[in-house]
Amino acid sequence: MNIENIKKSLENVKYPGFSKSIIDFGFVKDIKVEDKNCTIYLDITSTSKEVEDELRREIPKVLPNLNLILFFNKPKEEVQKSNSVSGQNIAPQIKKIVMVSSGKGGVGKSTTTVNLAIATAMQGKKVGILDADIYGPNIPRMMGVNGKEVEVVGNKAKPLNAYGVDIMSMGVLMKEGEAVIWRGAMIMKAIQQLLRDILWEELDILFIDMPPGTGDAQLTLAQSVPVSAGINVTTPQHVALDDSRRSLDMFQKLHIPTAGIIENMSGFICPNCNTESDIFDKGTCEELAKEYKTQVLGSLPIEPAIRRGGDSGKPIVYFEPESITAKRYMMAAEKLIAMLDSQESNDISNEAIQPIMPAGVSACSPEGQKIKAEHQAKKSGGCGTGCGCK
Ligand SMILES: Nc1ncnc2c1ncn2[C@@H]1O[C@H](COP(=O)(O)OP(=O)(O)OP(=O)(O)O)[C@@H](O)[C@H]1O
């Protein structure tokens, strides 16, 4: 069969979902024939696997007597992004923002943030922690910087630093024990100030320790900061997993790529014999991870040394690096770094997912929606007035 005959046969293959053929669309870029061997190069416009699969089924039907090799050139699949829209870049020096979240309080979210951030810094990354848990900002205590004076340069504050990690928290800026009863918009404003008015250096990763839950404040906050990855912290009991689902659903709704789940308090390591016993049904997070097409970043046992490390400001990952627990945090950090690095090859930088909302404006509010629409119009070359010129 010569190339012309092959092309004629391919005219009978419709591009999936259309009435025109792959030849009419100009998707067949090259054909090479040698005896019964034929290689066809196709450039298609869809990233969908189903489209490629259907063409792989249909093309051999019209060329039954040839040994076919099909090469598909497809556009890169679009990677999920936080639904913050590109625009005003309030913290361009921060490459990746990682949100640490939990469905409910007390599951070890702050403990995880601290140890994971230090583990990431120990693997050579420039790391910061922003303590956005306005209701219980305990990162300063856990990092051993409680009560330390913040240095102010001009009208901006310098982050504190401990164990190779930059730290800023409402806990540092508020008086100790000051109760905060804030609503979403105020939290959002505070977060934006903590990003804008703090002299963050160039960071590879900024971990944000979120308030627990998925209430209004949580959603507003999640929509207002650019997020490259979300980590869900949970304990393995089924009751806790129900809350966890809400948190993972929130990531999905907001198009935050889920880096994985940390199963905290998953078993008990006996300080005397070093054996691990199951208390809260450890391992249930694997099922949850499968359900949400993500991974378990690590399973951390209940260990007195973890709590002591938190209370004394001497995190276990730094002070007992040879312990089983420290090694699990290091492994979790490795998995997170690998996930973030894989995004790099897809060109998803913080710059591409910066928020555009001015402080105090919710991305979901009518005003927020208007700002988003204008911004998108400007990006695509329109005048931004909504007149429909683009
Ligand atoms: N794996 C663990 N083993 C032992 N104690 C732990 C472990 N994880 C956390 N803790 C302890 O449990 C308590 C609650 O942890 P943490 O403050 O990290 O939880 P949280 O989810 O951030 O809570 P909040 O909702 O108040 O912000 C702390 O005293 C901490 O030291």
The ligand as an ORCA input file, in Angstrom:
! r2SCAN-3c Opt
* xyz 0 1
  N       2.051     11.850     67.004
  C       1.903     12.435     68.182
  N       2.276     11.833     69.339
  C       2.095     12.432     70.534
  N       1.578     13.635     70.683
  C       1.203     14.303     69.577
  C       1.347     13.757     68.277
  N       0.884     14.652     67.365
  C       0.466     15.717     68.063
  N       0.656     15.515     69.387
  C       0.296     16.419     70.484
  O      -1.113     16.638     70.400
  C      -1.427     17.986     70.719
  C      -2.178     18.636     69.559
  O      -1.290     18.733     68.461
  P      -1.275     19.998     67.495
  O      -1.325     21.259     68.247
  O      -0.172     19.779     66.517
  O      -2.674     19.732     66.788
  P      -3.481     20.720     65.818
  O      -4.258     19.833     64.931
  O      -2.593     21.713     65.205
  O      -4.418     21.407     66.868
  P      -5.252     22.779     66.712
  O      -6.527     22.376     66.139
  O      -5.388     23.227     68.137
  O      -4.457     23.708     65.883
  C      -0.081     18.665     71.036
  O       0.135     18.632     72.418
  C       0.951     17.796     70.330
  O       2.215     17.828     70.964
*
